[in-house]
Amino acid sequence: MASRSSDPLYSLAILRALPDRRDELLAALQGLIEPTRAEPGNQDYVLFESRSEPGTFYMREAFDDQTALDTHFATPHFQAFAKGVDALLASPLELLFLDRRSE
């Protein structure tokens, strides 16, 4: 079943910090949480860190639709994050889009 632009969007962002930049990346990610949750169209925005790989972070995200996600990407808080995040990462950010299969 193909997704429609009006379907909810679920994604998982994976970010791996450079060994000496873990705390900076954590702080930058935590700074996104409150303003993103306040955005119209945001359903879920939760940060996790891997127990087996400290410094590897997962952001679980859900938005009402593609328009809400596009709006998120254009916000000042996300743009500020995006501008500096590459200097903190050991590898490029991965963004996996998911199809929900259960409640």
Biopython code that builds the backbone (N, CA, C, O; Angstrom):
import numpy as np
from Bio.PDB.StructureBuilder import StructureBuilder

atoms = [
    (1, "MET", "N", (0.846, -1.173, 0.000)),
    (1, "MET", "CA", (0.000, 0.000, 0.000)),
    (1, "MET", "C", (0.893, 1.238, 0.000)),
    (1, "MET", "O", (1.740, 1.386, 0.881)),
    (2, "ALA", "N", (0.720, 2.101, -0.943)),
    (2, "ALA", "CA", (1.522, 3.312, -1.063)),
    (2, "ALA", "C", (1.067, 4.356, -0.051)),
    (2, "ALA", "O", (-0.111, 4.439, 0.296)),
    (3, "SER", "N", (2.031, 5.152, 0.415)),
    (3, "SER", "CA", (1.700, 6.246, 1.317)),
    (3, "SER", "C", (1.158, 7.416, 0.518)),
    (3, "SER", "O", (1.576, 7.665, -0.613)),
    (4, "ARG", "N", (0.224, 8.127, 1.124)),
    (4, "ARG", "CA", (-0.289, 9.354, 0.515)),
    (4, "ARG", "C", (0.330, 10.524, 1.265)),
    (4, "ARG", "O", (0.744, 10.385, 2.416)),
    (5, "SER", "N", (0.390, 11.669, 0.611)),
    (5, "SER", "CA", (0.999, 12.835, 1.250)),
    (5, "SER", "C", (0.240, 13.261, 2.499)),
    (5, "SER", "O", (0.788, 13.982, 3.333)),
    (6, "SER", "N", (-1.024, 12.825, 2.646)),
    (6, "SER", "CA", (-1.803, 13.194, 3.823)),
    (6, "SER", "C", (-1.733, 12.140, 4.935)),
    (6, "SER", "O", (-2.320, 12.331, 6.000)),
    (7, "ASP", "N", (-1.021, 11.028, 4.697)),
    (7, "ASP", "CA", (-0.867, 9.999, 5.722)),
    (7, "ASP", "C", (0.122, 10.467, 6.793)),
    (7, "ASP", "O", (1.041, 11.228, 6.492)),
    (8, "PRO", "N", (-0.059, 10.015, 8.047)),
    (8, "PRO", "CA", (0.941, 10.329, 9.064)),
    (8, "PRO", "C", (2.316, 9.804, 8.633)),
    (8, "PRO", "O", (2.429, 8.755, 7.998)),
    (9, "LEU", "N", (3.344, 10.555, 8.992)),
    (9, "LEU", "CA", (4.715, 10.158, 8.669)),
    (9, "LEU", "C", (5.427, 9.741, 9.941)),
    (9, "LEU", "O", (5.466, 10.488, 10.919)),
    (10, "TYR", "N", (5.985, 8.549, 9.919)),
    (10, "TYR", "CA", (6.759, 8.035, 11.035)),
    (10, "TYR", "C", (8.193, 7.871, 10.571)),
    (10, "TYR", "O", (8.453, 7.379, 9.473)),
    (11, "SER", "N", (9.120, 8.291, 11.420)),
    (11, "SER", "CA", (10.520, 8.149, 11.046)),
    (11, "SER", "C", (11.380, 7.927, 12.275)),
    (11, "SER", "O", (10.972, 8.163, 13.413)),
    (12, "LEU", "N", (12.580, 7.467, 11.998)),
    (12, "LEU", "CA", (13.579, 7.248, 13.022)),
    (12, "LEU", "C", (14.868, 7.871, 12.510)),
    (12, "LEU", "O", (15.419, 7.439, 11.498)),
    (13, "ALA", "N", (15.340, 8.885, 13.214)),
    (13, "ALA", "CA", (16.609, 9.511, 12.868)),
    (13, "ALA", "C", (17.693, 8.857, 13.708)),
    (13, "ALA", "O", (17.542, 8.691, 14.918)),
    (14, "ILE", "N", (18.789, 8.487, 13.053)),
    (14, "ILE", "CA", (19.915, 7.846, 13.731)),
    (14, "ILE", "C", (21.118, 8.770, 13.605)),
    (14, "ILE", "O", (21.521, 9.149, 12.505)),
    (15, "LEU", "N", (21.684, 9.124, 14.762)),
    (15, "LEU", "CA", (22.809, 10.048, 14.791)),
    (15, "LEU", "C", (23.910, 9.450, 15.652)),
    (15, "LEU", "O", (23.680, 9.102, 16.810)),
    (16, "ARG", "N", (25.099, 9.332, 15.091)),
    (16, "ARG", "CA", (26.244, 8.756, 15.801)),
    (16, "ARG", "C", (27.265, 9.854, 16.060)),
    (16, "ARG", "O", (27.827, 10.431, 15.129)),
    (17, "ALA", "N", (27.493, 10.131, 17.328)),
    (17, "ALA", "CA", (28.401, 11.212, 17.714)),
    (17, "ALA", "C", (29.859, 10.821, 17.526)),
    (17, "ALA", "O", (30.232, 9.660, 17.694)),
    (18, "LEU", "N", (30.677, 11.806, 17.176)),
    (18, "LEU", "CA", (32.119, 11.617, 17.269)),
    (18, "LEU", "C", (32.431, 11.315, 18.729)),
    (18, "LEU", "O", (31.743, 11.821, 19.616)),
    (19, "PRO", "N", (33.451, 10.502, 19.004)),
    (19, "PRO", "CA", (33.712, 10.088, 20.387)),
    (19, "PRO", "C", (33.819, 11.237, 21.386)),
    (19, "PRO", "O", (33.347, 11.107, 22.516)),
    (20, "ASP", "N", (34.417, 12.338, 21.005)),
    (20, "ASP", "CA", (34.592, 13.451, 21.939)),
    (20, "ASP", "C", (33.489, 14.498, 21.855)),
    (20, "ASP", "O", (33.594, 15.556, 22.475)),
    (21, "ARG", "N", (32.433, 14.216, 21.096)),
    (21, "ARG", "CA", (31.351, 15.194, 20.904)),
    (21, "ARG", "C", (29.992, 14.688, 21.385)),
    (21, "ARG", "O", (28.972, 15.321, 21.109)),
    (22, "ARG", "N", (29.958, 13.562, 22.097)),
    (22, "ARG", "CA", (28.704, 12.969, 22.553)),
    (22, "ARG", "C", (27.842, 13.948, 23.345)),
    (22, "ARG", "O", (26.652, 14.097, 23.066)),
    (23, "ASP", "N", (28.439, 14.616, 24.333)),
    (23, "ASP", "CA", (27.667, 15.509, 25.193)),
    (23, "ASP", "C", (27.101, 16.691, 24.409)),
    (23, "ASP", "O", (25.985, 17.137, 24.676)),
    (24, "GLU", "N", (27.866, 17.198, 23.448)),
    (24, "GLU", "CA", (27.386, 18.306, 22.623)),
    (24, "GLU", "C", (26.210, 17.877, 21.745)),
    (24, "GLU", "O", (25.231, 18.609, 21.596)),
    (25, "LEU", "N", (26.323, 16.676, 21.164)),
    (25, "LEU", "CA", (25.231, 16.183, 20.327)),
    (25, "LEU", "C", (23.981, 15.949, 21.175)),
    (25, "LEU", "O", (22.875, 16.303, 20.768)),
    (26, "LEU", "N", (24.158, 15.358, 22.338)),
    (26, "LEU", "CA", (23.018, 15.136, 23.235)),
    (26, "LEU", "C", (22.325, 16.459, 23.559)),
    (26, "LEU", "O", (21.099, 16.549, 23.486)),
    (27, "ALA", "N", (23.086, 17.465, 23.909)),
    (27, "ALA", "CA", (22.502, 18.765, 24.249)),
    (27, "ALA", "C", (21.767, 19.369, 23.050)),
    (27, "ALA", "O", (20.683, 19.932, 23.201)),
    (28, "ALA", "N", (22.357, 19.251, 21.871)),
    (28, "ALA", "CA", (21.712, 19.798, 20.661)),
    (28, "ALA", "C", (20.401, 19.075, 20.377)),
    (28, "ALA", "O", (19.408, 19.712, 20.026)),
    (29, "LEU", "N", (20.386, 17.761, 20.524)),
    (29, "LEU", "CA", (19.164, 16.991, 20.291)),
    (29, "LEU", "C", (18.102, 17.308, 21.344)),
    (29, "LEU", "O", (16.925, 17.455, 21.015)),
    (30, "GLN", "N", (18.511, 17.412, 22.592)),
    (30, "GLN", "CA", (17.559, 17.744, 23.644)),
    (30, "GLN", "C", (16.953, 19.123, 23.419)),
    (30, "GLN", "O", (15.804, 19.365, 23.789)),
    (31, "GLY", "N", (17.722, 20.034, 22.811)),
    (31, "GLY", "CA", (17.218, 21.364, 22.521)),
    (31, "GLY", "C", (16.136, 21.395, 21.460)),
    (31, "GLY", "O", (15.400, 22.376, 21.356)),
    (32, "LEU", "N", (16.028, 20.334, 20.669)),
    (32, "LEU", "CA", (14.990, 20.243, 19.644)),
    (32, "LEU", "C", (13.650, 19.767, 20.194)),
    (32, "LEU", "O", (12.606, 20.046, 19.605)),
    (33, "ILE", "N", (13.670, 19.062, 21.303)),
    (33, "ILE", "CA", (12.477, 18.344, 21.757)),
    (33, "ILE", "C", (11.302, 19.271, 22.070)),
    (33, "ILE", "O", (10.233, 19.127, 21.476)),
    (34, "GLU", "N", (11.479, 20.199, 22.974)),
    (34, "GLU", "CA", (10.347, 21.046, 23.381)),
    (34, "GLU", "C", (9.773, 21.867, 22.224)),
    (34, "GLU", "O", (8.557, 21.865, 22.034)),
    (35, "PRO", "N", (10.608, 22.572, 21.441)),
    (35, "PRO", "CA", (10.002, 23.348, 20.353)),
    (35, "PRO", "C", (9.361, 22.479, 19.277)),
    (35, "PRO", "O", (8.364, 22.878, 18.676)),
    (36, "THR", "N", (9.915, 21.305, 19.030)),
    (36, "THR", "CA", (9.323, 20.427, 18.021)),
    (36, "THR", "C", (7.983, 19.875, 18.497)),
    (36, "THR", "O", (7.028, 19.813, 17.723)),
    (37, "ARG", "N", (7.908, 19.482, 19.748)),
    (37, "ARG", "CA", (6.632, 18.979, 20.278)),
    (37, "ARG", "C", (5.543, 20.041, 20.255)),
    (37, "ARG", "O", (4.358, 19.710, 20.223)),
    (38, "ALA", "N", (5.929, 21.309, 20.272)),
    (38, "ALA", "CA", (4.958, 22.404, 20.242)),
    (38, "ALA", "C", (4.505, 22.735, 18.826)),
    (38, "ALA", "O", (3.566, 23.512, 18.655)),
    (39, "GLU", "N", (5.136, 22.176, 17.821)),
    (39, "GLU", "CA", (4.772, 22.471, 16.436)),
    (39, "GLU", "C", (3.413, 21.866, 16.088)),
    (39, "GLU", "O", (3.105, 20.742, 16.483)),
    (40, "PRO", "N", (2.604, 22.621, 15.346)),
    (40, "PRO", "CA", (1.366, 22.018, 14.820)),
    (40, "PRO", "C", (1.745, 20.849, 13.907)),
    (40, "PRO", "O", (2.649, 20.967, 13.081)),
    (41, "GLY", "N", (1.063, 19.747, 14.060)),
    (41, "GLY", "CA", (1.339, 18.594, 13.210)),
    (41, "GLY", "C", (2.326, 17.598, 13.781)),
    (41, "GLY", "O", (2.525, 16.532, 13.200)),
    (42, "ASN", "N", (2.953, 17.918, 14.909)),
    (42, "ASN", "CA", (3.850, 16.938, 15.533)),
    (42, "ASN", "C", (3.041, 16.018, 16.430)),
    (42, "ASN", "O", (2.263, 16.484, 17.263)),
    (43, "GLN", "N", (3.223, 14.715, 16.265)),
    (43, "GLN", "CA", (2.535, 13.714, 17.085)),
    (43, "GLN", "C", (3.463, 13.067, 18.111)),
    (43, "GLN", "O", (3.018, 12.642, 19.177)),
    (44, "ASP", "N", (4.748, 12.996, 17.788)),
    (44, "ASP", "CA", (5.685, 12.252, 18.635)),
    (44, "ASP", "C", (7.091, 12.722, 18.319)),
    (44, "ASP", "O", (7.439, 12.905, 17.153)),
    (45, "TYR", "N", (7.910, 12.922, 19.359)),
    (45, "TYR", "CA", (9.301, 13.314, 19.174)),
    (45, "TYR", "C", (10.036, 12.896, 20.435)),
    (45, "TYR", "O", (10.034, 13.629, 21.424)),
    (46, "VAL", "N", (10.666, 11.726, 20.415)),
    (46, "VAL", "CA", (11.262, 11.134, 21.609)),
    (46, "VAL", "C", (12.694, 10.716, 21.298)),
    (46, "VAL", "O", (12.956, 10.070, 20.284)),
    (47, "LEU", "N", (13.610, 11.090, 22.175)),
    (47, "LEU", "CA", (15.035, 10.802, 22.010)),
    (47, "LEU", "C", (15.441, 9.580, 22.826)),
    (47, "LEU", "O", (15.046, 9.429, 23.983)),
    (48, "PHE", "N", (16.236, 8.711, 22.205)),
    (48, "PHE", "CA", (16.788, 7.525, 22.858)),
    (48, "PHE", "C", (18.300, 7.491, 22.612)),
    (48, "PHE", "O", (18.789, 8.037, 21.623)),
    (49, "GLU", "N", (19.028, 6.844, 23.521)),
    (49, "GLU", "CA", (20.459, 6.579, 23.316)),
    (49, "GLU", "C", (20.678, 5.083, 23.464)),
    (49, "GLU", "O", (20.121, 4.451, 24.360)),
    (50, "SER", "N", (21.485, 4.528, 22.588)),
    (50, "SER", "CA", (21.774, 3.103, 22.619)),
    (50, "SER", "C", (22.554, 2.736, 23.883)),
    (50, "SER", "O", (23.542, 3.388, 24.221)),
    (51, "ARG", "N", (22.107, 1.702, 24.568)),
    (51, "ARG", "CA", (22.848, 1.203, 25.730)),
    (51, "ARG", "C", (24.148, 0.531, 25.308)),
    (51, "ARG", "O", (25.167, 0.644, 25.989)),
    (52, "SER", "N", (24.102, -0.164, 24.186)),
    (52, "SER", "CA", (25.283, -0.901, 23.734)),
    (52, "SER", "C", (26.275, -0.036, 22.948)),
    (52, "SER", "O", (27.435, -0.410, 22.781)),
    (53, "GLU", "N", (25.811, 1.123, 22.467)),
    (53, "GLU", "CA", (26.668, 2.049, 21.725)),
    (53, "GLU", "C", (26.433, 3.471, 22.222)),
    (53, "GLU", "O", (25.782, 4.259, 21.536)),
    (54, "PRO", "N", (26.954, 3.817, 23.407)),
    (54, "PRO", "CA", (26.772, 5.182, 23.900)),
    (54, "PRO", "C", (27.250, 6.187, 22.850)),
    (54, "PRO", "O", (28.276, 5.988, 22.200)),
    (55, "GLY", "N", (26.490, 7.259, 22.704)),
    (55, "GLY", "CA", (26.798, 8.252, 21.679)),
    (55, "GLY", "C", (26.053, 8.019, 20.383)),
    (55, "GLY", "O", (26.153, 8.819, 19.453)),
    (56, "THR", "N", (25.296, 6.913, 20.313)),
    (56, "THR", "CA", (24.418, 6.671, 19.171)),
    (56, "THR", "C", (22.997, 6.977, 19.626)),
    (56, "THR", "O", (22.469, 6.348, 20.543)),
    (57, "PHE", "N", (22.396, 7.953, 18.967)),
    (57, "PHE", "CA", (21.084, 8.454, 19.359)),
    (57, "PHE", "C", (20.048, 8.123, 18.298)),
    (57, "PHE", "O", (20.335, 8.081, 17.101)),
    (58, "TYR", "N", (18.838, 7.889, 18.777)),
    (58, "TYR", "CA", (17.691, 7.603, 17.914)),
    (58, "TYR", "C", (16.584, 8.585, 18.284)),
    (58, "TYR", "O", (16.195, 8.678, 19.448)),
    (59, "MET", "N", (16.080, 9.316, 17.297)),
    (59, "MET", "CA", (14.950, 10.213, 17.532)),
    (59, "MET", "C", (13.744, 9.610, 16.828)),
    (59, "MET", "O", (13.703, 9.526, 15.600)),
    (60, "ARG", "N", (12.761, 9.190, 17.623)),
    (60, "ARG", "CA", (11.512, 8.657, 17.075)),
    (60, "ARG", "C", (10.591, 9.827, 16.806)),
    (60, "ARG", "O", (10.308, 10.626, 17.698)),
    (61, "GLU", "N", (10.122, 9.925, 15.566)),
    (61, "GLU", "CA", (9.355, 11.090, 15.143)),
    (61, "GLU", "C", (8.059, 10.671, 14.464)),
    (61, "GLU", "O", (8.010, 9.659, 13.765)),
    (62, "ALA", "N", (7.021, 11.452, 14.674)),
    (62, "ALA", "CA", (5.765, 11.263, 13.940)),
    (62, "ALA", "C", (5.170, 12.639, 13.683)),
    (62, "ALA", "O", (5.103, 13.487, 14.572)),
    (63, "PHE", "N", (4.744, 12.834, 12.448)),
    (63, "PHE", "CA", (4.109, 14.080, 12.031)),
    (63, "PHE", "C", (2.815, 13.741, 11.315)),
    (63, "PHE", "O", (2.675, 12.656, 10.750)),
    (64, "ASP", "N", (1.869, 14.672, 11.340)),
    (64, "ASP", "CA", (0.562, 14.440, 10.721)),
    (64, "ASP", "C", (0.661, 14.064, 9.253)),
    (64, "ASP", "O", (-0.092, 13.219, 8.769)),
    (65, "ASP", "N", (1.593, 14.693, 8.545)),
    (65, "ASP", "CA", (1.707, 14.482, 7.104)),
    (65, "ASP", "C", (3.007, 15.096, 6.599)),
    (65, "ASP", "O", (3.781, 15.644, 7.384)),
    (66, "GLN", "N", (3.248, 15.007, 5.304)),
    (66, "GLN", "CA", (4.481, 15.529, 4.713)),
    (66, "GLN", "C", (4.595, 17.040, 4.910)),
    (66, "GLN", "O", (5.694, 17.556, 5.116)),
    (67, "THR", "N", (3.490, 17.736, 4.849)),
    (67, "THR", "CA", (3.509, 19.191, 5.038)),
    (67, "THR", "C", (4.019, 19.543, 6.433)),
    (67, "THR", "O", (4.816, 20.469, 6.584)),
    (68, "ALA", "N", (3.565, 18.812, 7.456)),
    (68, "ALA", "CA", (4.016, 19.069, 8.824)),
    (68, "ALA", "C", (5.508, 18.785, 8.968)),
    (68, "ALA", "O", (6.214, 19.517, 9.662)),
    (69, "LEU", "N", (5.991, 17.735, 8.323)),
    (69, "LEU", "CA", (7.426, 17.436, 8.375)),
    (69, "LEU", "C", (8.223, 18.513, 7.652)),
    (69, "LEU", "O", (9.256, 18.957, 8.153)),
    (70, "ASP", "N", (7.761, 18.937, 6.490)),
    (70, "ASP", "CA", (8.443, 20.001, 5.751)),
    (70, "ASP", "C", (8.492, 21.288, 6.570)),
    (70, "ASP", "O", (9.500, 21.993, 6.574)),
    (71, "THR", "N", (7.399, 21.584, 7.258)),
    (71, "THR", "CA", (7.353, 22.764, 8.120)),
    (71, "THR", "C", (8.365, 22.636, 9.244)),
    (71, "THR", "O", (9.045, 23.605, 9.581)),
    (72, "HIS", "N", (8.472, 21.443, 9.831)),
    (72, "HIS", "CA", (9.465, 21.186, 10.885)),
    (72, "HIS", "C", (10.872, 21.470, 10.385)),
    (72, "HIS", "O", (11.655, 22.142, 11.057)),
    (73, "PHE", "N", (11.189, 20.952, 9.197)),
    (73, "PHE", "CA", (12.529, 21.155, 8.642)),
    (73, "PHE", "C", (12.843, 22.630, 8.418)),
    (73, "PHE", "O", (14.012, 23.015, 8.416)),
    (74, "ALA", "N", (11.827, 23.456, 8.231)),
    (74, "ALA", "CA", (12.024, 24.883, 7.948)),
    (74, "ALA", "C", (12.041, 25.754, 9.208)),
    (74, "ALA", "O", (12.312, 26.951, 9.114)),
    (75, "THR", "N", (11.758, 25.186, 10.379)),
    (75, "THR", "CA", (11.707, 25.996, 11.600)),
    (75, "THR", "C", (13.091, 26.517, 11.958)),
    (75, "THR", "O", (14.097, 25.883, 11.642)),
    (76, "PRO", "N", (13.145, 27.666, 12.614)),
    (76, "PRO", "CA", (14.450, 28.210, 13.034)),
    (76, "PRO", "C", (15.230, 27.252, 13.943)),
    (76, "PRO", "O", (16.449, 27.137, 13.816)),
    (77, "HIS", "N", (14.532, 26.561, 14.863)),
    (77, "HIS", "CA", (15.262, 25.659, 15.764)),
    (77, "HIS", "C", (15.859, 24.479, 15.016)),
    (77, "HIS", "O", (16.969, 24.052, 15.334)),
    (78, "PHE", "N", (15.148, 23.938, 14.024)),
    (78, "PHE", "CA", (15.722, 22.832, 13.272)),
    (78, "PHE", "C", (16.833, 23.319, 12.344)),
    (78, "PHE", "O", (17.853, 22.646, 12.197)),
    (79, "GLN", "N", (16.647, 24.473, 11.721)),
    (79, "GLN", "CA", (17.676, 25.013, 10.835)),
    (79, "GLN", "C", (18.978, 25.277, 11.601)),
    (79, "GLN", "O", (20.062, 25.004, 11.085)),
    (80, "ALA", "N", (18.881, 25.801, 12.817)),
    (80, "ALA", "CA", (20.074, 26.041, 13.639)),
    (80, "ALA", "C", (20.770, 24.722, 13.968)),
    (80, "ALA", "O", (21.997, 24.631, 13.924)),
    (81, "PHE", "N", (19.977, 23.701, 14.298)),
    (81, "PHE", "CA", (20.534, 22.378, 14.579)),
    (81, "PHE", "C", (21.234, 21.826, 13.341)),
    (81, "PHE", "O", (22.370, 21.358, 13.424)),
    (82, "ALA", "N", (20.566, 21.878, 12.210)),
    (82, "ALA", "CA", (21.102, 21.313, 10.971)),
    (82, "ALA", "C", (22.393, 21.999, 10.550)),
    (82, "ALA", "O", (23.279, 21.363, 9.978)),
    (83, "LYS", "N", (22.503, 23.275, 10.825)),
    (83, "LYS", "CA", (23.684, 24.046, 10.428)),
    (83, "LYS", "C", (24.953, 23.539, 11.109)),
    (83, "LYS", "O", (26.023, 23.558, 10.502)),
    (84, "GLY", "N", (24.852, 23.088, 12.353)),
    (84, "GLY", "CA", (26.046, 22.694, 13.092)),
    (84, "GLY", "C", (26.208, 21.224, 13.393)),
    (84, "GLY", "O", (27.241, 20.820, 13.928)),
    (85, "VAL", "N", (25.215, 20.408, 13.065)),
    (85, "VAL", "CA", (25.247, 19.012, 13.511)),
    (85, "VAL", "C", (26.340, 18.186, 12.842)),
    (85, "VAL", "O", (26.891, 17.288, 13.477)),
    (86, "ASP", "N", (26.669, 18.457, 11.589)),
    (86, "ASP", "CA", (27.653, 17.628, 10.892)),
    (86, "ASP", "C", (28.997, 17.595, 11.613)),
    (86, "ASP", "O", (29.699, 16.585, 11.558)),
    (87, "ALA", "N", (29.360, 18.669, 12.280)),
    (87, "ALA", "CA", (30.634, 18.723, 13.005)),
    (87, "ALA", "C", (30.646, 17.814, 14.229)),
    (87, "ALA", "O", (31.706, 17.556, 14.799)),
    (88, "LEU", "N", (29.475, 17.327, 14.636)),
    (88, "LEU", "CA", (29.365, 16.475, 15.819)),
    (88, "LEU", "C", (29.234, 14.999, 15.471)),
    (88, "LEU", "O", (29.304, 14.147, 16.357)),
    (89, "LEU", "N", (29.046, 14.687, 14.192)),
    (89, "LEU", "CA", (28.696, 13.332, 13.773)),
    (89, "LEU", "C", (29.884, 12.540, 13.238)),
    (89, "LEU", "O", (30.727, 13.062, 12.510)),
    (90, "ALA", "N", (29.926, 11.263, 13.621)),
    (90, "ALA", "CA", (30.945, 10.342, 13.112)),
    (90, "ALA", "C", (30.575, 9.824, 11.724)),
    (90, "ALA", "O", (31.448, 9.399, 10.968)),
    (91, "SER", "N", (29.294, 9.857, 11.389)),
    (91, "SER", "CA", (28.800, 9.425, 10.080)),
    (91, "SER", "C", (27.559, 10.252, 9.767)),
    (91, "SER", "O", (26.955, 10.828, 10.673)),
    (92, "PRO", "N", (27.174, 10.317, 8.496)),
    (92, "PRO", "CA", (25.998, 11.132, 8.163)),
    (92, "PRO", "C", (24.737, 10.665, 8.894)),
    (92, "PRO", "O", (24.550, 9.474, 9.145)),
    (93, "LEU", "N", (23.891, 11.620, 9.224)),
    (93, "LEU", "CA", (22.598, 11.328, 9.833)),
    (93, "LEU", "C", (21.814, 10.395, 8.916)),
    (93, "LEU", "O", (21.787, 10.584, 7.700)),
    (94, "GLU", "N", (21.183, 9.396, 9.506)),
    (94, "GLU", "CA", (20.303, 8.493, 8.758)),
    (94, "GLU", "C", (18.871, 8.811, 9.150)),
    (94, "GLU", "O", (18.570, 8.986, 10.331)),
    (95, "LEU", "N", (17.992, 8.887, 8.164)),
    (95, "LEU", "CA", (16.577, 9.114, 8.436)),
    (95, "LEU", "C", (15.791, 8.005, 7.759)),
    (95, "LEU", "O", (15.702, 7.939, 6.533)),
    (96, "LEU", "N", (15.222, 7.135, 8.587)),
    (96, "LEU", "CA", (14.455, 5.995, 8.092)),
    (96, "LEU", "C", (12.971, 6.314, 8.189)),
    (96, "LEU", "O", (12.484, 6.679, 9.259)),
    (97, "PHE", "N", (12.255, 6.181, 7.093)),
    (97, "PHE", "CA", (10.803, 6.359, 7.109)),
    (97, "PHE", "C", (10.151, 5.003, 7.298)),
    (97, "PHE", "O", (10.554, 4.014, 6.685)),
    (98, "LEU", "N", (9.138, 4.965, 8.153)),
    (98, "LEU", "CA", (8.523, 3.713, 8.582)),
    (98, "LEU", "C", (7.033, 3.714, 8.288)),
    (98, "LEU", "O", (6.393, 4.766, 8.283)),
    (99, "ASP", "N", (6.486, 2.537, 8.044)),
    (99, "ASP", "CA", (5.047, 2.340, 7.932)),
    (99, "ASP", "C", (4.582, 1.658, 9.212)),
    (99, "ASP", "O", (5.127, 0.625, 9.601)),
    (100, "ARG", "N", (3.587, 2.227, 9.862)),
    (100, "ARG", "CA", (3.059, 1.684, 11.108)),
    (100, "ARG", "C", (2.257, 0.419, 10.818)),
    (100, "ARG", "O", (1.428, 0.393, 9.909)),
    (101, "ARG", "N", (2.512, -0.616, 11.592)),
    (101, "ARG", "CA", (1.841, -1.905, 11.403)),
    (101, "ARG", "C", (1.093, -2.387, 12.628)),
    (101, "ARG", "O", (0.543, -3.488, 12.615)),
    (102, "SER", "N", (1.058, -1.581, 13.698)),
    (102, "SER", "CA", (0.277, -1.938, 14.886)),
    (102, "SER", "C", (-0.079, -0.659, 15.640)),
    (102, "SER", "O", (0.457, 0.413, 15.357)),
    (103, "GLU", "N", (-0.988, -0.787, 16.599)),
    (103, "GLU", "CA", (-1.355, 0.337, 17.459)),
    (103, "GLU", "C", (-0.471, 0.349, 18.665)),
    (103, "GLU", "O", (-0.611, 1.219, 19.524)),
]
sb = StructureBuilder()
sb.init_structure("model")
sb.init_model(0)
sb.init_chain("A")
sb.init_seg("    ")
for serial, (resi, resn, name, xyz) in enumerate(atoms, 1):
    if name == "N":
        sb.init_residue(resn, " ", resi, " ")
    sb.init_atom(name, np.array(xyz, "f"), 0.0, 1.0, " ", f" {name:<3s}", serial, name[0])
structure = sb.get_structure()
